[in-house]
């Protein structure tokens, strides 16, 4: 059993905090024992005085060496071996996770000494203290808060206190990284959605996202830690390159409105479509390459608007993206090959979608798919389908990121001489809880 004794002038306050929740349960199961000791109980005068004026003058009082020593000696006499004694002091070395590991794994008994007043008689420190620890570059009125922090950080690393080592091995500072962001239900809260990577069910993709976020957080918030990291692996180099690209990408405006498209939007939509065709052509994707008339054309947009299936994302007064959300059965999806659909329930299909060049890589495409899911649920439909060219890796990545799963291959109607083969995806949309 791991033991921590805390020498303090306020034992009840410290003891109450450290006997609750996880540490309290660990003590009940005998993995851990934390005891507090009133320093005043070890004085030799009737007034239980533990402090006196400092030699050389100055403000305040100094905690005397003798009551501290008597308390410390009593604890050592009760111990099976010599406890490791730590004095909590602003003059000590700054406490880190590495110190927590060392104290938890190299020792089985700690004595934490809480200073007070203007300081502690140096002779007690010289005679009894093994090391001094500080929480940081600031001064507290006493050592109790620091002692509770050190005791908590050390105790949770003691075997048996937490359910599994993974409970602390993935946290901030364990391997020099800050921890990644965490999310829980509901999926959308106050207009803010859970990142799509966490909804895919792909454990490898989730771990990759978390590693990337940890690296990004550490670089942004703690460059001192970031400079010490070993990120030489091939995968980490890829993540760093992605972060560098994302840093140069535009930030979305705070207000993005999804609304039905109107005829006045068509010039902007045609411009976005032309840029998308050029992008696909440059990347060798035989999709939207029909030239007479161009696809999608004004006629397609007007027909979609007439069916109330065409939508735009308005980004601060400019059209940032458009998409068609078609209801009813798509005849091209009836003859799926190399797989099958997961359900025959009603579904909506994402068609004819594109993001303006200036918003590529900003996350607007993810927002577009989220809006599709919202609109589907508003219609009482919980299945979303989509298809794209087998070489359109950007669209495939978006669909997988948003939790759509590959179901097989389909053929679509295209102009003669163009590739009609498409890969098909599907997702069951979960209602927000």
N, C-alpha and C positions, 0 to 999 in steps of 0.2 A: 504494500500500500504506500502510495506517495503521500508525504506529509509536508505541510507548509505551516509554520508558526509565524504570527505577525505581532511584533512588539509595537504598541500604540497607546496613545492617551485616550482613544475613542474606540474601545473594543466592540461595543454594542453596534455602533453604526457600521463598522467594517464587517463584522460577523454576519449581520443581517443580510447584507448585499451578497456575500459569497456563499450563503446557504440556500439560495433560491435556484429554481429552474434546473438547468443541466448540472451545475456544480453541486446543488443540493441533492439531486438524485444519485450522482456519483458517490457522494459521501454516504448516503443510505446503503449503497451496494458495496461499500468498503473498497472502492478503487482509490479513494482520495480522502484525506483528512485535513481540514483547515481549522486551526485554532487561533484565537486572538488572546493577547495577554496585556493586561493593564500595567504600564510601567510604574505607575504610582504605588502599586502593591509591593514594590521592592525598595522603597525608600526606608531610611533608618530614623527619620524624624517624625514627630507627632503630626505635623502639618501636611505630611505626604508631599513635601516640596521636591520637585524634580528639576528646577531651573535656578539659575543665579546670574548675576551680572557678569559680563565678559571682562577678562583681564585686558588692560589697555584702553578701556572705555568704549563707548559706542551705545547706540540705541538698542533697546530690547534686552532679552535674556537668552542664555545659552542652556540647552539641555545638558544636565550634568552627566559625567561619565559613570559615576558609581551606581545609580539606580539602573542605568542601562546595562551595566556589566552584571549586576546581580540577576536581572531578568534573563539576560543571555546565558549566564552560567547555569542557572536553573534549567533552562531548556536543553543545554548541552548535556547536563548530567542525566536527564531523562532519555536522551537519544541513544540509540544503539551504536551509532558511529558519530563522527564529527559532522554536524550540519554545515551546509554552505551558507554563509551569512552575506546578505545583500543590504546595503544602506541606500535608501531612495533619496537621491540628492541632485539638485540642479548642476552640481559639479561633476556628476558621473558621466559615463559614456552613454550616448543615446541608445535606448533600448530598441532592438529590431526583432524581426521574426527569427533570425538566426540565433539571437540570444535566447528566445523562448525555447527553441529546439534544444539548445545546449543545456539550459537549466533543467528541462524536462527529462532529457535522455542521459545526461552525465551525472545527475544527482538524484537522490530519492528523498532528500529532506532539505528544505530551505528554511532559513530564518530571514524574514523581511523586517527591517528596522525603519520605522517611520519617524522622521525628524519633525521638529516643531520649533516655534519661536524663531530666533534669529540664527539658529544653527545647533550643532552638536559638538560637544567637547572632542577635539581631534584625537585625544589620547585613546578614547574608546574605539574610534575608527581604526587607528593604528594597531590596536591590540586585538581586536575581535572581528573586524570586517574583512571579508575576502574580496569584495568588489563593490563599487558604487555605480548605480544606474540612474539615469535621468529619462523622463518621458520625452523631453525635447527642450528647445531653447526658450524656456519660459519658467517662471517661478510660481509655485503654489504656496498656500499658507501652511501646508503640512504635507507629510509623506503618505497620508492615508489613500488618497485618490490614486497616486502612483502605485502603491502597494496592491491595491485592488486590481488595477490594470495588469500588473505583472503577474499576479496570482491567477487571474482569469486566463491570460494568454498562455501561461505555462500549463495550467491544469487541463485545458482542453486537448493538449497533446499527450497527456498521460494515457497509456493504453487502457481501454475500457470506458473512458469518460464519454467519448463520442462513439456512435454506433459503428463507424468504419473509418479507416484512415482517409478514404476519399472525401470525407466530410471537411477535412482541412487541407488536403493536398491540392485542391483546385481553387483555393482562396488566394486573395491578394497576398503578395510578398513571399509565398511559399517557395517559388522558383525565380524570384526577382521580378515577376510580373504583377500588375494590378489585376484584380478579378474583372471578368467580363460583365456586362449588364445582365440583369435578371428580370424575367417577366412572369406574370401569372394571369389568371382570368380576371376580367373578360378579355377577349381578343382585341377589341377596340374600346378604349376608354378616353373620354373627352376628345374624341377625334384622332387620338394617337393609337396606332396599330402595333401589334407585336410584329417584329421582323419576320418576314416570310420564311427565312431559313429554319426558324424554330418550329414551323408548322408542317414541315415536309415529312417528318417521320424518318428521315435519312440521318442516322446517327453520325455517320462520317461527315456529312455536310454540317451538322450542328456543331461537332467538335472543331471543324475547320473555322466556322464562323466565330466561335468562342475564342479560339486562339488569335484570330485576326483582331477581334475587339480588344482583347487583353493587350496585344502589342500596341494598338492604336491609343488606348487609354494611357499606357505607360509612357509612350513617346510624348503625348500631349501634356500629361500632368506631372510626370516625374522623370524629366530628362536625365537626372542623375542616376536613376535606376536603369533607364533605357541604355545608357552608354556602357553599362556593365554586362548587358545581355549577350549571349551567344546566339545569334540569329543567322548562322552561316549555312544552315541546312537548305536544301533546294526548296522545300515547301515554304520555309520562313522567308526566303528570298522572293518567292512568288507573292506571298502575302504583303511584303513590304512594297513591291512594285505596284500591287493593286491599290494600296493605301496612298502611294504617291500619285497615281492617276486620279483617284477619287478626290484628293486634296485640291486638284486643279479644276474640278468640275463645279458647275454652278449650284448654288443653294436654292431650293424651292422657295417661292414666296409663302408667307404664312397663310394667306387666304387662297385656297384652290376650290373652285366650284365646279361640280359635275352637273351639267344641264343638258336637256335635249338640244341638238343642233338645229339651227335655223338657216334659211337660204343665204342670209348675209354672211354666214360663217364659211361658205363654200370657197371663196378665193383663198382664205388662209388654209383651209383643209387641202385644197389642191396643191398649194405650195409645200405643205408638209409631206403630202403623198409623193410629189416629184423628188424631194430630198430623200425620201425613203427608198424610192426606186433606184436612185443613183447609188445609195449606200449598198443596197443588195447587189447591184451590178458590180460594184467595185470589189465585193467580197465573193464573187462567183456564185451567187445564189439566183437560180432561175425562178424567181418569184416576183410577181408584179411587173414582169418585163413585157407584157402585151402592149404594143404601141399604137394600135389602131382600133378603137380609141384607147388611150392610156387606162390602166387599171390601178386603183379605182378612179372612176371618172365622175364628172358632175352628175351624169345620169344615175350612177350608182348611189351617190349621196342623196339625190332627190327621192329616189325610190325608197331608200332606208328611212328618210325623214317622213315620208308618207305613211310608212308602217309604224312610225314612232319608235324606231329601233336605233337611230343614230344619235350619238352623244359626243360632247366635247368636254375637255377639262380646261376651264378658264383660269389662267394663271395671272392674276392681277390685271385683267383687262385684255390679255392676249391669249389666243388659242394655243395651248401647249400640247394638246393631243386630241385625237378623235378615235372613236371605235364604234362598231356596230354590235349590238347585242340582240341576236336573232332568236325569236321564240319558235316553237314547233320543231318537228323532225326535219333534219337535214338529209335529203335523199342521198348525198354523197357518203353518209355515215352508215348506210344500211349494209354495204358490202365490205366491212372491215376485214382485213386479213392479218395473219401473223399475231393474232390476239383476239380479244373481245372486250366489249364494253362491260363495265361492272354492274350496270343497272339498266333496266328498260323504262325507268321512271321518267317523267317529263324533265326536260333539260333546256338550257339556253346555250347558245353558241357564240363565242367571241370571234368576230370576223372583221376584216378591213380595219385594222388598228395601226396607228403610227404615232410617234412622239416627235415633236419639232426638234431639229438638230441642236438648238441651243440648250435643250433640256435633257439630252442624252446623258445617261450616267448619273442623273440627279435623284433617281428614285421615282420619277413621275410614272414610269411604266408599271411599277409595283402598285402605285396608287390607282392606276387605271384598272388593274385586275381586281383590286379590292372593291372598287366601285361596281364592277360587274357582279361581284358576289353580293353586294348590298342590294343592287337592283333586282337580282334573281330572287333573293329572299323576300323582298317586298312583293313580288309576284307569287309567292308561295312555292317557288321552285328551289330545290336544294342540290341540283346537279349542274355543273358547268363543263362544257366541252370546248375544245379548240384544236386546230391543226396548223401545221406550218411545214415549210420545205425542210427536207432532211439535212440540208446544209445551212439552214438558218439557226446557227448556234446561239445567237443572242436571244431569239424568241424562245427557243427550247430552254435556255437557262432561266428566263423569266417565268415560264410556265412551271418548271420544276421548283423554282424558288417560292412560288406561291402555292405549292402543294399539289399541283396537277400531276397525275401519273400517266406514264406512257401506256397506251392500250393496244396499239397496232398501227397498221398502215391503211390509208384510204386513197382514192383517186378523186380529183376535183376537175371541174370544167375549166380548161384554159385554151388559149388560141393555139392553132396548129403549129407544131414545131417547138412547143414549150413542154417542160416536164410537169405532168399532172400528179406525180406521187407526193404524198404528204404523210407526215407522222402525226398520229392523233393522240390527244391527251384528255384526261377527264378528272374531275374532282367532285367529291361530295362536300357541299358547303355546310359547315356547322353553324347553327344559330349561336349567337353570343350568349355566354352565360356569366 
